[in-house]
Amino acid sequence: MNPKVLIAGIGNVFLGDDGFGVETVRALSAHPLPDGVEVVDFGVRGVHLAYQLLDGYDTLVLVDATARGGAPGTLYLIEAEARPGPAEGPGDGPGDGPGEGPVLDGHHMSPDTVLALLGALCAGTGATPPRCTLVLGCEPACVEEGIGLSAPVAAAVPEAVRMALDLLDPPAPDEAGAPRRELRRTP
């Protein structure tokens, strides 16, 4: 049985390069994918994403604009750290204060907030969060109001699709035993 994988495109297409995740999953959905892999455009519907994850996925790949200080269009593959659940004490998640859960704003849910909400939902329902969470991110050039990606971010979309496909089906090694295509990870 193949593990269940969810590739989630997130971001706001009305904020320029913040639409990177949405555009990337649209391009990715045109490719044949292994059984058990779902590719979904969540856009700004972070609460919907958190509830979808209760269906039990082994791996979650969040595709999003990710400002880390690199040149616009730089791609990152980041392994997300496990989020503490509410049983581990208040103040552990973003926006958590004493006795509070994650701050919910359906229009401004960052991946951190979605994962914190997921931890609370799993604790309340007995569901299991994904074993592995990755962020496939792209350095944005502009996230101001406007529709359409900047040139460097638009040029990164095909490479991001290739990286996502490599995650699902790693390339065969060459004669020396090294992967034929490089899969870059960012700490």
C-alpha atoms as a printed R data frame, in Angstrom:
    type eleno elety resid chain resno      x      y       z
1   ATOM     1    CA   MET     A     1  0.000  0.000   0.000
2   ATOM     2    CA   ASN     A     2  1.390  3.407  -0.972
3   ATOM     3    CA   PRO     A     3  1.647  5.997   1.796
4   ATOM     4    CA   LYS     A     4 -0.817  8.863   1.539
5   ATOM     5    CA   VAL     A     5  0.814 12.128   0.477
6   ATOM     6    CA   LEU     A     6 -0.814 15.548   0.340
7   ATOM     7    CA   ILE     A     7  0.849 18.286  -1.703
8   ATOM     8    CA   ALA     A     8 -0.838 21.521  -0.676
9   ATOM     9    CA   GLY     A     9 -0.487 24.723  -2.655
10  ATOM    10    CA   ILE     A    10 -1.025 27.686  -0.372
11  ATOM    11    CA   GLY     A    11 -0.918 31.421  -0.889
12  ATOM    12    CA   ASN     A    12 -2.877 34.395  -2.139
13  ATOM    13    CA   VAL     A    13 -2.968 34.877  -5.917
14  ATOM    14    CA   PHE     A    14 -3.935 38.537  -5.371
15  ATOM    15    CA   LEU     A    15 -0.581 39.262  -3.714
16  ATOM    16    CA   GLY     A    16  1.865 38.694  -6.569
17  ATOM    17    CA   ASP     A    17  4.480 36.074  -5.706
18  ATOM    18    CA   ASP     A    18  2.428 34.828  -2.749
19  ATOM    19    CA   GLY     A    19  0.562 32.867  -5.441
20  ATOM    20    CA   PHE     A    20  3.637 30.661  -6.034
21  ATOM    21    CA   GLY     A    21  2.145 27.643  -4.235
22  ATOM    22    CA   VAL     A    22 -1.125 27.867  -6.122
23  ATOM    23    CA   GLU     A    23  0.603 28.172  -9.506
24  ATOM    24    CA   THR     A    24  3.002 25.317  -8.729
25  ATOM    25    CA   VAL     A    25  0.280 22.824  -7.768
26  ATOM    26    CA   ARG     A    26 -1.684 23.799 -10.879
27  ATOM    27    CA   ALA     A    27  1.357 22.907 -12.991
28  ATOM    28    CA   LEU     A    28  2.037 19.760 -10.938
29  ATOM    29    CA   SER     A    29 -1.529 18.507 -11.367
30  ATOM    30    CA   ALA     A    30 -0.894 18.140 -15.118
31  ATOM    31    CA   HIS     A    31  1.602 15.314 -14.409
32  ATOM    32    CA   PRO     A    32  0.742 11.682 -13.717
33  ATOM    33    CA   LEU     A    33  1.146 11.006 -10.001
34  ATOM    34    CA   PRO     A    34  1.556  7.793  -7.997
35  ATOM    35    CA   ASP     A    35 -1.424  6.253  -6.217
36  ATOM    36    CA   GLY     A    36 -2.033  7.802  -2.825
37  ATOM    37    CA   VAL     A    37 -0.836 11.285  -3.831
38  ATOM    38    CA   GLU     A    38 -3.268 14.195  -3.724
39  ATOM    39    CA   VAL     A    39 -2.419 17.643  -5.071
40  ATOM    40    CA   VAL     A    40 -4.747 20.371  -3.827
41  ATOM    41    CA   ASP     A    41 -4.883 24.150  -4.278
42  ATOM    42    CA   PHE     A    42 -5.825 25.416  -0.798
43  ATOM    43    CA   GLY     A    43 -5.011 29.059  -1.541
44  ATOM    44    CA   VAL     A    44 -5.831 31.003   1.619
45  ATOM    45    CA   ARG     A    45 -8.079 28.295   3.095
46  ATOM    46    CA   GLY     A    46 -5.722 27.251   5.908
47  ATOM    47    CA   VAL     A    47 -8.500 26.001   8.181
48  ATOM    48    CA   HIS     A    48 -9.705 23.714   5.372
49  ATOM    49    CA   LEU     A    49 -6.141 22.365   5.005
50  ATOM    50    CA   ALA     A    50 -5.915 21.605   8.731
51  ATOM    51    CA   TYR     A    51 -9.197 19.667   8.626
52  ATOM    52    CA   GLN     A    52 -8.168 17.831   5.425
53  ATOM    53    CA   LEU     A    53 -5.051 16.594   7.236
54  ATOM    54    CA   LEU     A    54 -7.267 14.759   9.738
55  ATOM    55    CA   ASP     A    55 -7.908 12.231   6.936
56  ATOM    56    CA   GLY     A    56 -4.526 10.676   7.749
57  ATOM    57    CA   TYR     A    57 -1.552 11.480   5.544
58  ATOM    58    CA   ASP     A    58  1.939 10.061   5.956
59  ATOM    59    CA   THR     A    59  3.585 13.059   4.281
60  ATOM    60    CA   LEU     A    60  2.553 16.679   3.815
61  ATOM    61    CA   VAL     A    61  4.316 18.938   1.329
62  ATOM    62    CA   LEU     A    62  3.371 22.603   1.681
63  ATOM    63    CA   VAL     A    63  4.158 24.642  -1.432
64  ATOM    64    CA   ASP     A    64  4.389 28.335  -0.627
65  ATOM    65    CA   ALA     A    65  6.288 31.582  -1.069
66  ATOM    66    CA   THR     A    66  9.017 31.486   1.584
67  ATOM    67    CA   ALA     A    67 11.081 34.590   2.350
68  ATOM    68    CA   ARG     A    68 14.471 33.449   3.645
69  ATOM    69    CA   GLY     A    69 16.734 36.164   2.274
70  ATOM    70    CA   GLY     A    70 17.836 34.515  -0.974
71  ATOM    71    CA   ALA     A    71 17.577 35.857  -4.485
72  ATOM    72    CA   PRO     A    72 14.000 35.978  -5.857
73  ATOM    73    CA   GLY     A    73 13.149 32.632  -7.446
74  ATOM    74    CA   THR     A    74 15.462 30.626  -5.146
75  ATOM    75    CA   LEU     A    75 13.825 27.329  -4.212
76  ATOM    76    CA   TYR     A    76 14.023 25.801  -0.751
77  ATOM    77    CA   LEU     A    77 13.135 22.373   0.573
78  ATOM    78    CA   ILE     A    78 12.650 22.674   4.307
79  ATOM    79    CA   GLU     A    79 11.842 19.878   6.710
80  ATOM    80    CA   ALA     A    80  9.339 21.321   9.176
81  ATOM    81    CA   GLU     A    81  9.900 20.569  12.822
82  ATOM    82    CA   ALA     A    82  7.206 18.810  14.785
83  ATOM    83    CA   ARG     A    83  4.759 21.223  16.382
84  ATOM    84    CA   PRO     A    84  4.072 20.737  20.080
85  ATOM    85    CA   GLY     A    85  0.512 19.873  20.918
86  ATOM    86    CA   PRO     A    86 -1.649 21.759  23.404
87  ATOM    87    CA   ALA     A    87 -0.940 19.160  26.091
88  ATOM    88    CA   GLU     A    88  2.670 20.390  26.160
89  ATOM    89    CA   GLY     A    89  1.704 23.714  27.616
90  ATOM    90    CA   PRO     A    90  0.563 27.160  26.560
91  ATOM    91    CA   GLY     A    91  2.790 29.459  24.582
92  ATOM    92    CA   ASP     A    92  4.256 26.670  22.479
93  ATOM    93    CA   GLY     A    93  2.654 27.671  19.195
94  ATOM    94    CA   PRO     A    94  2.626 30.925  17.253
95  ATOM    95    CA   GLY     A    95  0.150 33.328  18.757
96  ATOM    96    CA   ASP     A    96 -0.401 31.074  21.762
97  ATOM    97    CA   GLY     A    97 -0.701 32.839  25.054
98  ATOM    98    CA   PRO     A    98 -1.576 31.396  28.450
99  ATOM    99    CA   GLY     A    99 -4.576 29.148  27.982
100 ATOM   100    CA   GLU     A   100 -4.964 30.003  24.293
101 ATOM   101    CA   GLY     A   101 -4.871 27.805  21.218
102 ATOM   102    CA   PRO     A   102 -3.578 28.957  17.870
103 ATOM   103    CA   VAL     A   103 -4.889 32.325  16.729
104 ATOM   104    CA   LEU     A   104 -7.341 31.642  13.912
105 ATOM   105    CA   ASP     A   105 -7.753 34.126  11.113
106 ATOM   106    CA   GLY     A   106 -9.020 32.370   8.000
107 ATOM   107    CA   HIS     A   107 -7.363 34.959   5.757
108 ATOM   108    CA   HIS     A   108 -3.899 34.989   7.365
109 ATOM   109    CA   MET     A   109 -3.022 31.418   8.290
110 ATOM   110    CA   SER     A   110  0.674 30.788   7.814
111 ATOM   111    CA   PRO     A   111  1.981 27.216   7.575
112 ATOM   112    CA   ASP     A   112  3.052 27.492  11.247
113 ATOM   113    CA   THR     A   113 -0.488 28.423  12.259
114 ATOM   114    CA   VAL     A   114 -1.978 25.581  10.198
115 ATOM   115    CA   LEU     A   115  0.378 23.073  11.847
116 ATOM   116    CA   ALA     A   116 -0.420 24.445  15.307
117 ATOM   117    CA   LEU     A   117 -4.152 24.143  14.575
118 ATOM   118    CA   LEU     A   118 -3.567 20.611  13.297
119 ATOM   119    CA   GLY     A   119 -1.866 19.722  16.590
120 ATOM   120    CA   ALA     A   120 -4.892 20.974  18.519
121 ATOM   121    CA   LEU     A   121 -7.315 19.149  16.204
122 ATOM   122    CA   CYS     A   122 -5.373 15.887  16.455
123 ATOM   123    CA   ALA     A   123 -5.274 16.120  20.241
124 ATOM   124    CA   GLY     A   124 -9.039 16.650  20.285
125 ATOM   125    CA   THR     A   125 -9.941 13.942  17.780
126 ATOM   126    CA   GLY     A   126 -7.270 11.304  18.293
127 ATOM   127    CA   ALA     A   127 -6.139 11.687  14.671
128 ATOM   128    CA   THR     A   128 -2.461 11.387  13.773
129 ATOM   129    CA   PRO     A   129 -0.620 14.265  12.090
130 ATOM   130    CA   PRO     A   130  1.606 13.584   9.065
131 ATOM   131    CA   ARG     A   131  4.826 11.791   9.958
132 ATOM   132    CA   CYS     A   132  6.815 14.069   7.664
133 ATOM   133    CA   THR     A   133  6.098 17.697   6.768
134 ATOM   134    CA   LEU     A   134  8.129 19.474   4.115
135 ATOM   135    CA   VAL     A   135  7.899 22.999   2.782
136 ATOM   136    CA   LEU     A   136  8.766 23.503  -0.873
137 ATOM   137    CA   GLY     A   137  9.259 27.236  -0.869
138 ATOM   138    CA   CYS     A   138 10.299 29.940  -3.276
139 ATOM   139    CA   GLU     A   139 11.894 33.272  -2.420
140 ATOM   140    CA   PRO     A   140  9.415 35.954  -3.523
141 ATOM   141    CA   ALA     A   141 10.338 39.181  -5.288
142 ATOM   142    CA   CYS     A   142  7.093 41.013  -4.524
143 ATOM   143    CA   VAL     A   143  4.071 40.174  -2.374
144 ATOM   144    CA   GLU     A   144  2.203 43.441  -2.856
145 ATOM   145    CA   GLU     A   145 -1.297 43.636  -4.318
146 ATOM   146    CA   GLY     A   146 -1.379 42.446  -7.887
147 ATOM   147    CA   ILE     A   147 -2.129 39.320  -9.880
148 ATOM   148    CA   GLY     A   148  0.672 37.304 -11.446
149 ATOM   149    CA   LEU     A   149  4.101 36.069 -10.466
150 ATOM   150    CA   SER     A   150  7.279 38.070 -10.975
151 ATOM   151    CA   ALA     A   151  9.594 36.810 -13.729
152 ATOM   152    CA   PRO     A   152 12.090 35.023 -11.398
153 ATOM   153    CA   VAL     A   153  9.334 33.301  -9.416
154 ATOM   154    CA   ALA     A   154  7.418 32.277 -12.558
155 ATOM   155    CA   ALA     A   155 10.664 30.830 -13.939
156 ATOM   156    CA   ALA     A   156 11.067 28.766 -10.734
157 ATOM   157    CA   VAL     A   157  7.678 27.023 -11.059
158 ATOM   158    CA   PRO     A   158  8.855 24.268 -13.497
159 ATOM   159    CA   GLU     A   159 11.857 23.506 -11.267
160 ATOM   160    CA   ALA     A   160  9.557 23.374  -8.220
161 ATOM   161    CA   VAL     A   161  7.347 20.878 -10.069
162 ATOM   162    CA   ARG     A   162 10.441 18.767 -10.816
163 ATOM   163    CA   MET     A   163 11.466 18.910  -7.161
164 ATOM   164    CA   ALA     A   164  7.987 17.778  -6.064
165 ATOM   165    CA   LEU     A   165  8.041 14.910  -8.569
166 ATOM   166    CA   ASP     A   166 11.503 13.911  -7.299
167 ATOM   167    CA   LEU     A   167 10.115 13.767  -3.755
168 ATOM   168    CA   LEU     A   168  7.447 11.337  -4.945
169 ATOM   169    CA   ASP     A   169  9.752  9.241  -7.122
170 ATOM   170    CA   PRO     A   170 13.426  9.889  -6.357
171 ATOM   171    CA   PRO     A   171 15.671  9.672  -9.429
172 ATOM   172    CA   ALA     A   172 17.664  6.502 -10.032
173 ATOM   173    CA   PRO     A   173 21.364  6.789  -9.135
174 ATOM   174    CA   ASP     A   174 23.982  7.154 -11.852
175 ATOM   175    CA   GLU     A   175 26.908  4.746 -12.288
176 ATOM   176    CA   ALA     A   176 28.726  6.326  -9.323
177 ATOM   177    CA   GLY     A   177 25.667  5.883  -7.083
178 ATOM   178    CA   ALA     A   178 24.760  9.580  -6.937
179 ATOM   179    CA   PRO     A   179 21.262 10.777  -7.817
180 ATOM   180    CA   ARG     A   180 21.059 11.978 -11.441
181 ATOM   181    CA   ARG     A   181 19.136 15.060 -10.455
182 ATOM   182    CA   GLU     A   182 20.090 17.136  -7.475
183 ATOM   183    CA   LEU     A   183 17.453 17.542  -4.777
184 ATOM   184    CA   ARG     A   184 18.436 20.506  -2.660
185 ATOM   185    CA   ARG     A   185 17.449 20.708   0.991
186 ATOM   186    CA   THR     A   186 17.653 23.857   3.045
187 ATOM   187    CA   PRO     A   187 18.150 23.620   6.807
